[in-house]
């Protein structure tokens, strides 16, 4: 289901599955999307670096459906989702690297079957299982630069990927699990296997996952892969107050490198106002048991949000200190998201 990354950030400790999708043919054909984006005023700490102002557009649309049959047991599941309509991506120096943005099928796009009382199996472009919890709730707001895709061990981990086969269980007494296999488009030797699970016990949700890519050789006979990570996290909601925390252990076995990332957030909702603080950090990476100097990173973020029907207005302060930087790069974000 469509993830409301910012509205969900304000309202829950796990991604929200429902939204005001427009039914074109009942549940079988639904139209949905978001109009979203923000302006960033960036003030780098490095001497001589220029201050910049950019506008990032994250608007996208999609179609999905659940088709039920009279004489066939499982439901048919499908989704076609467009990428962010930001005309070239986030990197102004290399805009061609994001040329799939705005295209239908650039985000979660799959076919599958859903079995009542069991779960669903889908194939196509999707998230790998463990990444669900890296992304949500532990990379919001603005912690992904440190906790998500950042590492100093050359760990090229998949997040959303093509050629993913995925199973999602239904929830049994508060417990559910997910499993994916992917990465086999060039050779099955390069298989990426990932599992994840969560358990809801009253106000507390405990979740974790494991990701592993096998070692393989490319067409030139060069060894690649042999990377993995494990994530363990929890969230706890008490009326208007929510806390989250997680640790992620990353390994590049081929190079004998490892690094640990941490994330923690606290959020308070008062009427329509949302106040949220976030912290993420990585340790110095290690190779062969020795520290790789100046490879630790830190993110400190704060958010003021305001809730309207199907809409979230927000202002963020995002501060990053990466590697051997003397001080923090400071970023002010002002944006909005509207969902339909």
TADA-V977277 format. One record per residue. RES is the residue in three letters. SS is DSSP state (~ for helix, > for strand, _ for the rest). Layout:
# TADA-V977277
[[RES:SS] [RES:SS]]
This chain:
# TADA-V977277
[[UNK:_] [UNK:_] [UNK:_] [UNK:_] [UNK:~] [UNK:~] [UNK:~] [UNK:~] [UNK:~] [UNK:~] [UNK:~] [UNK:_] [UNK:_] [UNK:_] [UNK:_] [UNK:_] [UNK:_] [UNK:_] [UNK:_] [UNK:_] [UNK:_] [UNK:>] [UNK:>] [UNK:_] [UNK:_] [UNK:~] [UNK:~] [UNK:~] [UNK:_] [UNK:>] [UNK:>] [UNK:>] [UNK:>] [UNK:>] [UNK:>] [UNK:>] [UNK:>] [UNK:>] [UNK:>] [UNK:>] [UNK:>] [UNK:>] [UNK:>] [UNK:_] [UNK:_] [UNK:_] [UNK:_] [UNK:_] [UNK:_] [UNK:_] [UNK:_] [UNK:>] [UNK:>] [UNK:>] [UNK:>] [UNK:>] [UNK:>] [UNK:_] [UNK:_] [UNK:>] [UNK:>] [UNK:>] [UNK:>] [UNK:>] [UNK:>] [UNK:>] [UNK:>] [UNK:_] [UNK:_] [UNK:_] [UNK:_] [UNK:_] [UNK:_] [UNK:_] [UNK:>] [UNK:>] [UNK:>] [UNK:>] [UNK:>] [UNK:>] [UNK:>] [UNK:>] [UNK:_] [UNK:_] [UNK:_] [UNK:_] [UNK:_] [UNK:_] [UNK:_] [UNK:_] [UNK:_] [UNK:~] [UNK:~] [UNK:~] [UNK:~] [UNK:~] [UNK:~] [UNK:~] [UNK:_] [UNK:_] [UNK:_] [UNK:_] [UNK:_] [UNK:>] [UNK:_] [UNK:_] [UNK:_] [UNK:_] [UNK:>] [UNK:>] [UNK:>] [UNK:>] [UNK:>] [UNK:>] [UNK:>] [UNK:_] [UNK:_] [UNK:_] [UNK:>] [UNK:>] [UNK:>] [UNK:>] [UNK:>] [UNK:>] [UNK:>] [UNK:>] [UNK:>] [UNK:_] [UNK:_] [UNK:_] [UNK:~] [UNK:~] [UNK:~] [UNK:~] [UNK:~] [UNK:_] [UNK:_] [UNK:_] [UNK:_] [UNK:_] [UNK:_] [UNK:_] [UNK:_] [UNK:~] [UNK:~] [UNK:~] [UNK:~] [UNK:_] [UNK:_] [UNK:_] [UNK:_] [UNK:_] [UNK:_] [UNK:_] [UNK:_] [UNK:_] [UNK:_] [UNK:_] [UNK:_] [UNK:>] [UNK:>] [UNK:>] [UNK:>] [UNK:>] [UNK:>] [UNK:>] [UNK:>] [UNK:>] [UNK:>] [UNK:_] [UNK:_] [UNK:>] [UNK:_] [UNK:_] [UNK:>] [UNK:>] [UNK:>] [UNK:>] [UNK:>] [UNK:>] [UNK:>] [UNK:>] [UNK:_] [UNK:_] [UNK:_] [UNK:_] [UNK:_] [UNK:~] [UNK:~] [UNK:~] [UNK:_] [UNK:>] [UNK:>] [UNK:>] [UNK:>] [UNK:>] [UNK:>] [UNK:>] [UNK:>] [UNK:>] [UNK:>] [UNK:_] [UNK:_] [UNK:>] [UNK:>] [UNK:>] [UNK:>] [UNK:>] [UNK:>] [UNK:>] [UNK:>] [UNK:>] [UNK:>] [UNK:>] [UNK:>] [UNK:>] [UNK:>] [UNK:_] [UNK:_] [UNK:_] [UNK:_] [UNK:_] [UNK:>] [UNK:>] [UNK:>] [UNK:>] [UNK:>] [UNK:>] [UNK:>] [UNK:>] [UNK:>] [UNK:>] [UNK:>] [UNK:>] [UNK:>] [UNK:>] [UNK:>] [UNK:>] [UNK:_] [UNK:_] [UNK:>] [UNK:>] [UNK:>] [UNK:>] [UNK:>] [UNK:>] [UNK:>] [UNK:>] [UNK:>] [UNK:>] [UNK:>] [UNK:>] [UNK:_] [UNK:_] [UNK:_] [UNK:_] [UNK:>] [UNK:>] [UNK:>] [UNK:>] [UNK:>] [UNK:>] [UNK:>] [UNK:>] [UNK:>] [UNK:>] [UNK:>] [UNK:>] [UNK:>] [UNK:>] [UNK:_] [UNK:_] [UNK:>] [UNK:>] [UNK:>] [UNK:>] [UNK:>] [UNK:>] [UNK:>] [UNK:>] [UNK:>] [UNK:>] [UNK:_] [UNK:_] [UNK:_] [UNK:>] [UNK:>] [UNK:_] [UNK:_] [UNK:>] [UNK:>] [UNK:_] [UNK:_] [UNK:_] [UNK:_] [UNK:_] [UNK:>] [UNK:>] [UNK:>] [UNK:>] [UNK:>] [UNK:>] [UNK:>] [UNK:>] [UNK:>] [UNK:>] [UNK:>] [UNK:>] [UNK:_] [UNK:_] [UNK:>] [UNK:>] [UNK:>] [UNK:>] [UNK:>] [UNK:>] [UNK:>] [UNK:>] [UNK:>] [UNK:>] [UNK:>] [UNK:>] [UNK:_] [UNK:_] [UNK:_] [UNK:_] [UNK:_] [UNK:_] [UNK:>] [UNK:>] [UNK:>] [UNK:>] [UNK:>] [UNK:>] [UNK:>] [UNK:>] [UNK:>] [UNK:>] [UNK:>] [UNK:_]]
